[in-house]
Amino acid sequence: MSREVVRTRSRVLVVGATGRLGGSIARASLAAGHPTFALVRPHHFARPDSPLLEPLVAAGATLLQVNARHP
């Protein structure tokens, strides 16, 4: 009996995608073809040309602004 592997695309939410570990996870998720959403703190959005945001957007991540102090 053969087993067929069915690959599905999962939506992935990455907290801390502008950091070292979160960035690596986000890039791996995007490279695997998963729709990837990155939670980003407001101060990163103050600079649209931020070197932390540009690679995420270029790779296809959807950025979500979040402020943990104001739920």
Gaussian input, Z-matrix of N, CA and C with variables (Angstrom, degrees):
# hf/3-21g

backbone

0 1
 N
 C     1     B1
 C     2     B2     1     A1
 N     3     B3     2     A2     1     D1
 C     4     B4     3     A3     2     D2
 C     5     B5     4     A4     3     D3
 N     6     B6     5     A5     4     D4
 C     7     B7     6     A6     5     D5
 C     8     B8     7     A7     6     D6
 N     9     B9     8     A8     7     D7
 C    10    B10     9     A9     8     D8
 C    11    B11    10    A10     9     D9
 N    12    B12    11    A11    10    D10
 C    13    B13    12    A12    11    D11
 C    14    B14    13    A13    12    D12
 N    15    B15    14    A14    13    D13
 C    16    B16    15    A15    14    D14
 C    17    B17    16    A16    15    D15
 N    18    B18    17    A17    16    D16
 C    19    B19    18    A18    17    D17
 C    20    B20    19    A19    18    D18
 N    21    B21    20    A20    19    D19
 C    22    B22    21    A21    20    D20
 C    23    B23    22    A22    21    D21
 N    24    B24    23    A23    22    D22
 C    25    B25    24    A24    23    D23
 C    26    B26    25    A25    24    D24
 N    27    B27    26    A26    25    D25
 C    28    B28    27    A27    26    D26
 C    29    B29    28    A28    27    D27
 N    30    B30    29    A29    28    D28
 C    31    B31    30    A30    29    D29
 C    32    B32    31    A31    30    D30
 N    33    B33    32    A32    31    D31
 C    34    B34    33    A33    32    D32
 C    35    B35    34    A34    33    D33
 N    36    B36    35    A35    34    D34
 C    37    B37    36    A36    35    D35
 C    38    B38    37    A37    36    D36
 N    39    B39    38    A38    37    D37
 C    40    B40    39    A39    38    D38
 C    41    B41    40    A40    39    D39
 N    42    B42    41    A41    40    D40
 C    43    B43    42    A42    41    D41
 C    44    B44    43    A43    42    D42
 N    45    B45    44    A44    43    D43
 C    46    B46    45    A45    44    D44
 C    47    B47    46    A46    45    D45
 N    48    B48    47    A47    46    D46
 C    49    B49    48    A48    47    D47
 C    50    B50    49    A49    48    D48
 N    51    B51    50    A50    49    D49
 C    52    B52    51    A51    50    D50
 C    53    B53    52    A52    51    D51
 N    54    B54    53    A53    52    D52
 C    55    B55    54    A54    53    D53
 C    56    B56    55    A55    54    D54
 N    57    B57    56    A56    55    D55
 C    58    B58    57    A57    56    D56
 C    59    B59    58    A58    57    D57
 N    60    B60    59    A59    58    D58
 C    61    B61    60    A60    59    D59
 C    62    B62    61    A61    60    D60
 N    63    B63    62    A62    61    D61
 C    64    B64    63    A63    62    D62
 C    65    B65    64    A64    63    D63
 N    66    B66    65    A65    64    D64
 C    67    B67    66    A66    65    D65
 C    68    B68    67    A67    66    D66
 N    69    B69    68    A68    67    D67
 C    70    B70    69    A69    68    D68
 C    71    B71    70    A70    69    D69
 N    72    B72    71    A71    70    D70
 C    73    B73    72    A72    71    D71
 C    74    B74    73    A73    72    D72
 N    75    B75    74    A74    73    D73
 C    76    B76    75    A75    74    D74
 C    77    B77    76    A76    75    D75
 N    78    B78    77    A77    76    D76
 C    79    B79    78    A78    77    D77
 C    80    B80    79    A79    78    D78
 N    81    B81    80    A80    79    D79
 C    82    B82    81    A81    80    D80
 C    83    B83    82    A82    81    D81
 N    84    B84    83    A83    82    D82
 C    85    B85    84    A84    83    D83
 C    86    B86    85    A85    84    D84
 N    87    B87    86    A86    85    D85
 C    88    B88    87    A87    86    D86
 C    89    B89    88    A88    87    D87
 N    90    B90    89    A89    88    D88
 C    91    B91    90    A90    89    D89
 C    92    B92    91    A91    90    D90
 N    93    B93    92    A92    91    D91
 C    94    B94    93    A93    92    D92
 C    95    B95    94    A94    93    D93
 N    96    B96    95    A95    94    D94
 C    97    B97    96    A96    95    D95
 C    98    B98    97    A97    96    D96
 N    99    B99    98    A98    97    D97
 C   100   B100    99    A99    98    D98
 C   101   B101   100   A100    99    D99
 N   102   B102   101   A101   100   D100
 C   103   B103   102   A102   101   D101
 C   104   B104   103   A103   102   D102
 N   105   B105   104   A104   103   D103
 C   106   B106   105   A105   104   D104
 C   107   B107   106   A106   105   D105
 N   108   B108   107   A107   106   D106
 C   109   B109   108   A108   107   D107
 C   110   B110   109   A109   108   D108
 N   111   B111   110   A110   109   D109
 C   112   B112   111   A111   110   D110
 C   113   B113   112   A112   111   D111
 N   114   B114   113   A113   112   D112
 C   115   B115   114   A114   113   D113
 C   116   B116   115   A115   114   D114
 N   117   B117   116   A116   115   D115
 C   118   B118   117   A117   116   D116
 C   119   B119   118   A118   117   D117
 N   120   B120   119   A119   118   D118
 C   121   B121   120   A120   119   D119
 C   122   B122   121   A121   120   D120
 N   123   B123   122   A122   121   D121
 C   124   B124   123   A123   122   D122
 C   125   B125   124   A124   123   D123
 N   126   B126   125   A125   124   D124
 C   127   B127   126   A126   125   D125
 C   128   B128   127   A127   126   D126
 N   129   B129   128   A128   127   D127
 C   130   B130   129   A129   128   D128
 C   131   B131   130   A130   129   D129
 N   132   B132   131   A131   130   D130
 C   133   B133   132   A132   131   D131
 C   134   B134   133   A133   132   D132
 N   135   B135   134   A134   133   D133
 C   136   B136   135   A135   134   D134
 C   137   B137   136   A136   135   D135
 N   138   B138   137   A137   136   D136
 C   139   B139   138   A138   137   D137
 C   140   B140   139   A139   138   D138
 N   141   B141   140   A140   139   D139
 C   142   B142   141   A141   140   D140
 C   143   B143   142   A142   141   D141
 N   144   B144   143   A143   142   D142
 C   145   B145   144   A144   143   D143
 C   146   B146   145   A145   144   D144
 N   147   B147   146   A146   145   D145
 C   148   B148   147   A147   146   D146
 C   149   B149   148   A148   147   D147
 N   150   B150   149   A149   148   D148
 C   151   B151   150   A150   149   D149
 C   152   B152   151   A151   150   D150
 N   153   B153   152   A152   151   D151
 C   154   B154   153   A153   152   D152
 C   155   B155   154   A154   153   D153
 N   156   B156   155   A155   154   D154
 C   157   B157   156   A156   155   D155
 C   158   B158   157   A157   156   D156
 N   159   B159   158   A158   157   D157
 C   160   B160   159   A159   158   D158
 C   161   B161   160   A160   159   D159
 N   162   B162   161   A161   160   D160
 C   163   B163   162   A162   161   D161
 C   164   B164   163   A163   162   D162
 N   165   B165   164   A164   163   D163
 C   166   B166   165   A165   164   D164
 C   167   B167   166   A166   165   D165
 N   168   B168   167   A167   166   D166
 C   169   B169   168   A168   167   D167
 C   170   B170   169   A169   168   D168
 N   171   B171   170   A170   169   D169
 C   172   B172   171   A171   170   D170
 C   173   B173   172   A172   171   D171
 N   174   B174   173   A173   172   D172
 C   175   B175   174   A174   173   D173
 C   176   B176   175   A175   174   D174
 N   177   B177   176   A176   175   D175
 C   178   B178   177   A177   176   D176
 C   179   B179   178   A178   177   D177
 N   180   B180   179   A179   178   D178
 C   181   B181   180   A180   179   D179
 C   182   B182   181   A181   180   D180
 N   183   B183   182   A182   181   D181
 C   184   B184   183   A183   182   D182
 C   185   B185   184   A184   183   D183
 N   186   B186   185   A185   184   D184
 C   187   B187   186   A186   185   D185
 C   188   B188   187   A187   186   D186
 N   189   B189   188   A188   187   D187
 C   190   B190   189   A189   188   D188
 C   191   B191   190   A190   189   D189
 N   192   B192   191   A191   190   D190
 C   193   B193   192   A192   191   D191
 C   194   B194   193   A193   192   D192
 N   195   B195   194   A194   193   D193
 C   196   B196   195   A195   194   D194
 C   197   B197   196   A196   195   D195
 N   198   B198   197   A197   196   D196
 C   199   B199   198   A198   197   D197
 C   200   B200   199   A199   198   D198
 N   201   B201   200   A200   199   D199
 C   202   B202   201   A201   200   D200
 C   203   B203   202   A202   201   D201
 N   204   B204   203   A203   202   D202
 C   205   B205   204   A204   203   D203
 C   206   B206   205   A205   204   D204
 N   207   B207   206   A206   205   D205
 C   208   B208   207   A207   206   D206
 C   209   B209   208   A208   207   D207
 N   210   B210   209   A209   208   D208
 C   211   B211   210   A210   209   D209
 C   212   B212   211   A211   210   D210

   B1=1.4457
   B2=1.5277
   B3=1.2995
   B4=1.4646
   B5=1.5243
   B6=1.2946
   B7=1.4621
   B8=1.5177
   B9=1.2873
   B10=1.4582
   B11=1.5228
   B12=1.3005
   B13=1.4595
   B14=1.5173
   B15=1.3016
   B16=1.4596
   B17=1.5206
   B18=1.2923
   B19=1.4602
   B20=1.5114
   B21=1.2969
   B22=1.4506
   B23=1.5212
   B24=1.2684
   B25=1.4631
   B26=1.5171
   B27=1.2990
   B28=1.4594
   B29=1.5177
   B30=1.2988
   B31=1.4559
   B32=1.5229
   B33=1.3246
   B34=1.4632
   B35=1.5173
   B36=1.3231
   B37=1.4623
   B38=1.5168
   B39=1.3238
   B40=1.4638
   B41=1.5235
   B42=1.3165
   B43=1.4598
   B44=1.5274
   B45=1.3107
   B46=1.4647
   B47=1.5190
   B48=1.3086
   B49=1.4674
   B50=1.5228
   B51=1.3280
   B52=1.4583
   B53=1.5223
   B54=1.3131
   B55=1.4654
   B56=1.5172
   B57=1.3145
   B58=1.4630
   B59=1.5291
   B60=1.3203
   B61=1.4621
   B62=1.5272
   B63=1.3323
   B64=1.4589
   B65=1.5160
   B66=1.3308
   B67=1.4636
   B68=1.5157
   B69=1.3216
   B70=1.4708
   B71=1.5277
   B72=1.3117
   B73=1.4658
   B74=1.5252
   B75=1.3253
   B76=1.4635
   B77=1.5230
   B78=1.3284
   B79=1.4657
   B80=1.5241
   B81=1.3160
   B82=1.4724
   B83=1.5200
   B84=1.3096
   B85=1.4601
   B86=1.5274
   B87=1.3150
   B88=1.4611
   B89=1.5235
   B90=1.3305
   B91=1.4654
   B92=1.5348
   B93=1.3221
   B94=1.4665
   B95=1.5266
   B96=1.3306
   B97=1.4592
   B98=1.5144
   B99=1.3267
   B100=1.4601
   B101=1.5256
   B102=1.3370
   B103=1.4628
   B104=1.5307
   B105=1.3151
   B106=1.4584
   B107=1.5195
   B108=1.3216
   B109=1.4584
   B110=1.5191
   B111=1.3258
   B112=1.4575
   B113=1.5213
   B114=1.3357
   B115=1.4542
   B116=1.5196
   B117=1.3200
   B118=1.4607
   B119=1.5199
   B120=1.3207
   B121=1.4664
   B122=1.5277
   B123=1.3457
   B124=1.4762
   B125=1.5246
   B126=1.3284
   B127=1.4669
   B128=1.5319
   B129=1.3252
   B130=1.4691
   B131=1.5313
   B132=1.3252
   B133=1.4546
   B134=1.5239
   B135=1.3197
   B136=1.4673
   B137=1.5187
   B138=1.3246
   B139=1.4710
   B140=1.5224
   B141=1.3227
   B142=1.4680
   B143=1.5272
   B144=1.3403
   B145=1.4658
   B146=1.5317
   B147=1.3193
   B148=1.4575
   B149=1.5228
   B150=1.3226
   B151=1.4666
   B152=1.5301
   B153=1.3179
   B154=1.4634
   B155=1.5271
   B156=1.3240
   B157=1.4639
   B158=1.5213
   B159=1.3234
   B160=1.4636
   B161=1.5346
   B162=1.3372
   B163=1.4761
   B164=1.5240
   B165=1.3272
   B166=1.4730
   B167=1.5237
   B168=1.3165
   B169=1.4662
   B170=1.5269
   B171=1.3227
   B172=1.4651
   B173=1.5276
   B174=1.3271
   B175=1.4672
   B176=1.5226
   B177=1.3474
   B178=1.4557
   B179=1.5113
   B180=1.3281
   B181=1.4630
   B182=1.5258
   B183=1.3025
   B184=1.4592
   B185=1.5144
   B186=1.3208
   B187=1.4676
   B188=1.5212
   B189=1.3192
   B190=1.4590
   B191=1.5104
   B192=1.3264
   B193=1.4638
   B194=1.5211
   B195=1.3079
   B196=1.4572
   B197=1.5207
   B198=1.3269
   B199=1.4565
   B200=1.5169
   B201=1.3189
   B202=1.4575
   B203=1.5320
   B204=1.3084
   B205=1.4525
   B206=1.5265
   B207=1.3061
   B208=1.4688
   B209=1.5328
   B210=1.3182
   B211=1.4859
   B212=1.4994
   A1=108.85
   A2=116.55
   A3=119.33
   A4=109.80
   A5=113.33
   A6=118.90
   A7=108.30
   A8=114.66
   A9=119.81
   A10=108.61
   A11=114.79
   A12=119.45
   A13=108.12
   A14=115.13
   A15=120.21
   A16=107.40
   A17=115.31
   A18=119.90
   A19=109.70
   A20=114.76
   A21=120.00
   A22=108.35
   A23=114.63
   A24=119.76
   A25=107.61
   A26=114.93
   A27=121.52
   A28=108.88
   A29=116.16
   A30=119.60
   A31=106.73
   A32=115.65
   A33=121.43
   A34=109.46
   A35=115.98
   A36=122.14
   A37=107.67
   A38=116.40
   A39=121.23
   A40=108.65
   A41=115.40
   A42=121.35
   A43=106.67
   A44=116.33
   A45=119.62
   A46=112.91
   A47=117.22
   A48=121.41
   A49=113.63
   A50=118.10
   A51=119.90
   A52=111.81
   A53=116.55
   A54=120.81
   A55=111.48
   A56=116.07
   A57=121.40
   A58=111.83
   A59=117.65
   A60=120.69
   A61=110.99
   A62=116.67
   A63=120.03
   A64=112.72
   A65=116.00
   A66=120.43
   A67=111.58
   A68=115.99
   A69=120.06
   A70=111.00
   A71=116.07
   A72=120.43
   A73=110.10
   A74=116.77
   A75=120.68
   A76=111.10
   A77=117.35
   A78=120.33
   A79=111.72
   A80=117.17
   A81=120.53
   A82=110.81
   A83=116.76
   A84=121.25
   A85=110.84
   A86=116.37
   A87=120.81
   A88=111.17
   A89=116.49
   A90=120.48
   A91=111.03
   A92=116.42
   A93=121.01
   A94=111.66
   A95=116.63
   A96=120.38
   A97=115.51
   A98=116.76
   A99=119.67
   A100=110.73
   A101=118.13
   A102=119.45
   A103=107.57
   A104=116.77
   A105=121.11
   A106=110.82
   A107=114.31
   A108=122.38
   A109=107.97
   A110=116.89
   A111=122.06
   A112=110.09
   A113=116.38
   A114=120.25
   A115=107.71
   A116=115.74
   A117=120.85
   A118=108.68
   A119=116.23
   A120=120.13
   A121=110.94
   A122=116.09
   A123=120.82
   A124=115.28
   A125=118.26
   A126=117.72
   A127=111.66
   A128=118.11
   A129=119.54
   A130=110.83
   A131=117.40
   A132=120.90
   A133=111.94
   A134=117.38
   A135=120.53
   A136=110.65
   A137=116.86
   A138=121.85
   A139=108.46
   A140=118.09
   A141=120.46
   A142=113.58
   A143=116.37
   A144=120.04
   A145=111.37
   A146=116.53
   A147=121.62
   A148=111.45
   A149=117.16
   A150=119.46
   A151=112.26
   A152=117.42
   A153=120.79
   A154=111.89
   A155=116.80
   A156=120.72
   A157=113.29
   A158=116.22
   A159=120.52
   A160=113.55
   A161=119.13
   A162=118.27
   A163=113.17
   A164=116.61
   A165=119.73
   A166=110.55
   A167=115.54
   A168=120.23
   A169=110.16
   A170=116.85
   A171=120.91
   A172=111.51
   A173=116.56
   A174=120.88
   A175=111.95
   A176=116.71
   A177=119.65
   A178=116.02
   A179=117.48
   A180=120.05
   A181=110.54
   A182=115.33
   A183=121.74
   A184=107.00
   A185=116.85
   A186=121.24
   A187=110.54
   A188=114.75
   A189=121.69
   A190=108.17
   A191=116.19
   A192=120.30
   A193=108.80
   A194=116.79
   A195=120.87
   A196=109.04
   A197=115.40
   A198=121.19
   A199=106.80
   A200=117.45
   A201=122.76
   A202=112.09
   A203=117.16
   A204=119.78
   A205=112.46
   A206=116.08
   A207=120.74
   A208=108.48
   A209=116.32
   A210=118.82
   A211=114.76
   D1=124.58
   D2=179.00
   D3=-95.20
   D4=146.89
   D5=177.87
   D6=-110.34
   D7=128.99
   D8=178.13
   D9=-97.21
   D10=126.85
   D11=178.82
   D12=-82.90
   D13=123.02
   D14=178.10
   D15=-101.53
   D16=119.10
   D17=178.28
   D18=-94.92
   D19=125.95
   D20=176.68
   D21=-116.61
   D22=155.71
   D23=177.76
   D24=-98.11
   D25=123.70
   D26=178.21
   D27=-99.77
   D28=145.70
   D29=171.87
   D30=-80.41
   D31=130.95
   D32=-175.00
   D33=-118.14
   D34=129.93
   D35=175.63
   D36=-109.40
   D37=123.86
   D38=-178.55
   D39=-113.73
   D40=121.05
   D41=174.40
   D42=-93.89
   D43=129.16
   D44=-179.51
   D45=83.79
   D46=32.50
   D47=-176.11
   D48=-67.47
   D49=-13.16
   D50=177.54
   D51=-90.35
   D52=-3.34
   D53=177.67
   D54=-91.83
   D55=179.68
   D56=-177.02
   D57=-65.53
   D58=-54.39
   D59=-177.02
   D60=-70.77
   D61=-47.68
   D62=179.65
   D63=-61.46
   D64=-37.57
   D65=177.55
   D66=-63.99
   D67=-40.82
   D68=178.13
   D69=-64.66
   D70=-40.97
   D71=178.89
   D72=-65.31
   D73=-44.20
   D74=179.79
   D75=-61.94
   D76=-44.68
   D77=179.41
   D78=-63.86
   D79=-41.06
   D80=178.95
   D81=-65.51
   D82=-40.22
   D83=178.90
   D84=-63.78
   D85=-45.18
   D86=179.02
   D87=-65.33
   D88=-40.40
   D89=179.76
   D90=-64.31
   D91=-29.77
   D92=178.75
   D93=-81.96
   D94=-3.69
   D95=176.30
   D96=89.14
   D97=13.36
   D98=179.47
   D99=-85.12
   D100=137.64
   D101=171.33
   D102=-61.79
   D103=122.93
   D104=-172.52
   D105=-121.30
   D106=131.99
   D107=179.68
   D108=-116.07
   D109=133.42
   D110=-177.17
   D111=-116.58
   D112=122.16
   D113=174.05
   D114=-80.21
   D115=126.72
   D116=-175.15
   D117=-130.10
   D118=136.57
   D119=179.29
   D120=-71.75
   D121=151.82
   D122=-174.82
   D123=-55.96
   D124=-34.16
   D125=-175.49
   D126=-67.07
   D127=-21.30
   D128=175.78
   D129=-73.09
   D130=-29.45
   D131=179.20
   D132=-75.39
   D133=-14.28
   D134=178.69
   D135=-65.16
   D136=-24.33
   D137=177.98
   D138=-119.55
   D139=94.69
   D140=-178.40
   D141=-60.02
   D142=-24.88
   D143=179.98
   D144=-93.67
   D145=19.35
   D146=-178.03
   D147=-54.44
   D148=132.62
   D149=178.42
   D150=-66.55
   D151=-12.48
   D152=177.09
   D153=-84.92
   D154=-30.91
   D155=-176.62
   D156=-89.55
   D157=-37.96
   D158=-174.28
   D159=-54.28
   D160=-46.36
   D161=-179.93
   D162=-64.81
   D163=-33.72
   D164=178.57
   D165=-65.82
   D166=-46.04
   D167=-179.93
   D168=-65.79
   D169=-43.57
   D170=-179.54
   D171=-61.52
   D172=-32.51
   D173=-179.38
   D174=-80.80
   D175=-11.83
   D176=176.41
   D177=108.26
   D178=9.34
   D179=179.31
   D180=-73.25
   D181=148.92
   D182=172.41
   D183=-97.53
   D184=122.30
   D185=-178.85
   D186=-89.81
   D187=134.50
   D188=177.36
   D189=-122.68
   D190=121.18
   D191=-179.45
   D192=-80.76
   D193=133.03
   D194=-179.67
   D195=-139.95
   D196=140.63
   D197=175.99
   D198=-124.40
   D199=106.27
   D200=-175.70
   D201=-66.93
   D202=-19.51
   D203=179.67
   D204=-80.59
   D205=-19.39
   D206=-179.83
   D207=-129.37
   D208=83.28
   D209=-174.77
   D210=-62.50

